[in-house]
Amino acid sequence: MISSITFQDKLITECIQGNPRAQQEIFNAYSQKMMALTSRYASDTMEAEDILMLGFKKVFDRISSYNASGSFEGWIRRIMINCAINVYQQNQRRIPTQPMEEAINLPGYYSTNSTDTEYLLMALQNLPGCLRGPFNLFAIEGFSHKEIAENLGISEVLSKVRVTRARKALREALSSGLKKSIYAKSTPKSILDNLA
């Protein structure tokens, strides 16, 4: 994202030294992409912003451990995913999840002028937390069920079950009457095929 490798290295060095201007530049360069990532794991925008802020705090606390063996953006992304997993685990202990059927019946659940991306994000956010985390890690981030099990402290079988249930819930949400008329015209067949 930052155009010059030497400029990025300079910013990293300045961040290690605690330079707030360099931290702001790194935040500005990566926050939009990382917000898109955290939004997939969060139940709402406020929670996504919280994960983003926690993630960047960890990025700046641990920036001296970045060894340039991979991309800087990939390193930040991994920290954000780990923060999302931590928040997910905390929420599993504290907040009871709401069945998808109840969430779908809430008044004003979808506006008629939502874009396809917003609709998909809303559908993901309305998955129960116990399904949303494993689904995001598997289908979007490309984690194996073994990695998901290790990160979330669940069995591989439970990971597979939760991903399958999430796919089913998303498929039902996408094909339901909520936005059937819009989605019948605009949902790419590939999205629906991936949920099958």
C-alpha positions in Angstrom: 0.0 0.0 0.0 2.8 2.4 0.8 4.6 3.0 -2.5 8.3 2.9 -1.5 9.9 0.1 0.4 12.5 2.5 1.9 9.7 4.9 3.0 7.9 2.0 4.6 11.1 0.8 6.4 11.7 4.4 7.5 8.2 4.6 8.9 8.6 1.3 10.7 11.9 2.5 12.2 10.3 5.7 13.4 7.4 3.8 14.9 9.8 1.6 16.8 11.2 4.9 18.2 7.7 6.0 19.2 7.1 8.7 16.5 3.3 9.5 16.5 3.5 11.0 13.0 4.8 7.7 11.6 2.2 5.7 13.5 -0.5 8.0 12.0 0.9 7.4 8.5 0.8 3.7 8.9 -2.7 3.8 10.4 -3.9 6.0 7.5 -2.3 3.6 5.0 -3.8 0.4 6.3 -6.9 1.3 8.4 -9.4 1.1 5.5 -8.3 -2.4 4.5 -8.2 -3.6 8.1 -11.6 -2.1 8.8 -13.0 -4.2 6.0 -11.4 -7.3 7.5 -12.6 -6.6 11.1 -16.1 -5.8 9.8 -16.4 -9.4 8.7 -15.8 -10.7 12.2 -17.7 -8.1 14.2 -21.4 -8.0 14.9 -21.6 -4.3 14.1 -19.5 -1.3 13.1 -18.7 -0.3 16.6 -17.3 -3.7 17.4 -15.3 -3.7 14.2 -13.8 -0.3 15.1 -12.9 -1.6 18.6 -11.1 -4.6 17.0 -9.4 -2.2 14.6 -8.1 0.0 17.4 -7.0 -3.0 19.5 -5.2 -4.4 16.5 -3.4 -1.2 15.8 -2.4 -0.8 19.4 -0.9 -4.3 19.2 0.8 -3.4 15.9 2.5 -0.4 17.4 3.4 -2.3 20.7 4.9 -5.1 18.7 6.3 -3.4 15.6 9.9 -4.0 16.8 9.2 -7.7 16.3 8.4 -7.3 12.6 11.3 -9.0 10.8 10.4 -8.2 7.2 10.3 -11.9 6.3 6.8 -11.3 4.8 4.8 -8.3 3.8 4.1 -5.7 6.4 0.4 -5.6 5.4 0.2 -9.4 5.9 1.8 -9.0 9.3 -0.8 -6.3 10.3 -3.5 -8.5 8.9 -2.5 -11.5 11.0 -2.6 -9.3 14.2 -6.1 -8.0 13.2 -7.3 -11.6 12.7 -5.9 -12.6 16.1 -7.6 -9.6 17.8 -10.9 -10.6 16.1 -10.4 -14.1 17.4 -9.8 -12.8 20.9 -12.9 -10.6 20.8 -14.9 -13.5 19.4 -13.8 -15.8 22.3 -14.6 -13.1 24.9 -18.0 -12.6 23.3 -18.7 -16.3 23.4 -18.4 -16.2 27.2 -20.3 -13.0 27.7 -23.0 -12.5 25.1 -25.7 -15.0 24.3 -26.1 -15.4 20.5 -29.4 -14.8 18.8 -30.7 -17.3 16.3 -30.6 -16.2 12.7 -34.4 -16.6 12.4 -35.0 -14.1 15.1 -32.5 -11.6 13.7 -34.1 -11.8 10.2 -37.5 -10.9 11.7 -36.3 -7.7 13.2 -38.1 -4.6 11.8 -35.9 -2.6 9.4 -33.4 -5.4 9.2 -32.4 -4.5 5.6 -32.9 -1.2 3.8 -34.0 -1.3 0.2 -31.1 0.7 -1.0 -28.3 -1.6 0.4 -25.6 -2.6 -2.0 -24.7 -6.3 -2.5 -21.6 -5.9 -0.4 -23.5 -4.3 2.4 -26.1 -7.0 2.2 -23.5 -9.8 2.4 -21.8 -8.0 5.3 -25.0 -7.7 7.1 -25.8 -11.4 6.5 -22.4 -12.3 7.9 -22.8 -10.0 10.9 -26.1 -11.5 11.7 -24.8 -15.0 11.9 -24.5 -16.2 15.5 -21.0 -15.5 16.8 -20.2 -19.2 17.2 -20.7 -19.6 13.4 -19.4 -16.3 12.2 -15.8 -16.7 13.5 -15.2 -20.2 12.1 -16.9 -19.3 8.7 -14.7 -16.2 8.3 -11.6 -18.0 9.1 -12.3 -20.9 6.8 -14.1 -19.3 3.8 -12.5 -15.9 3.7 -9.1 -16.2 5.4 -8.4 -19.7 4.1 -7.6 -21.3 7.5 -7.8 -25.1 7.7 -10.2 -26.7 10.2 -7.1 -27.7 12.3 -5.9 -24.1 12.5 -9.4 -22.9 13.4 -9.7 -25.5 16.1 -6.3 -24.4 17.6 -7.1 -20.7 17.4 -10.7 -21.0 18.8 -10.1 -23.8 21.3 -12.6 -26.1 19.6 -12.4 -29.5 17.9 -11.9 -29.8 14.2 -15.2 -31.6 13.9 -17.0 -28.7 15.6 -15.2 -26.3 13.3 -16.5 -28.3 10.3 -20.0 -28.3 11.8 -20.1 -24.6 12.4 -18.8 -23.7 8.9 -21.5 -26.0 7.4 -24.2 -24.4 9.6 -23.0 -20.9 8.7 -23.1 -21.8 5.0 -26.6 -23.1 5.4 -27.7 -20.0 7.3 -26.1 -17.7 4.7 -27.6 -19.6 1.8 -31.1 -19.3 3.5 -30.6 -15.6 4.1 -29.5 -15.0 0.6 -32.3 -17.0 -1.0 -35.0 -15.9 1.4 -37.7 -13.3 0.6 -35.8 -10.6 2.4 -34.2 -9.3 -0.7 -35.1 -12.1 -3.1 -36.1 -9.7 -5.9 -32.9 -7.7 -5.7 -30.7 -10.8 -5.2 -32.3 -12.8 -7.9 -31.1 -10.1 -10.3 -27.8 -9.1 -8.8 -26.2 -11.9 -6.8 -23.4 -13.5 -8.8 -24.0 -17.2 -9.3 -20.5 -17.8 -7.9 -21.4 -16.5 -4.5 -24.4 -18.7 -4.2 -22.4 -21.7 -5.6 -19.7 -21.2 -2.9 -22.4 -21.4 -0.2 -23.8 -24.6 -1.6 
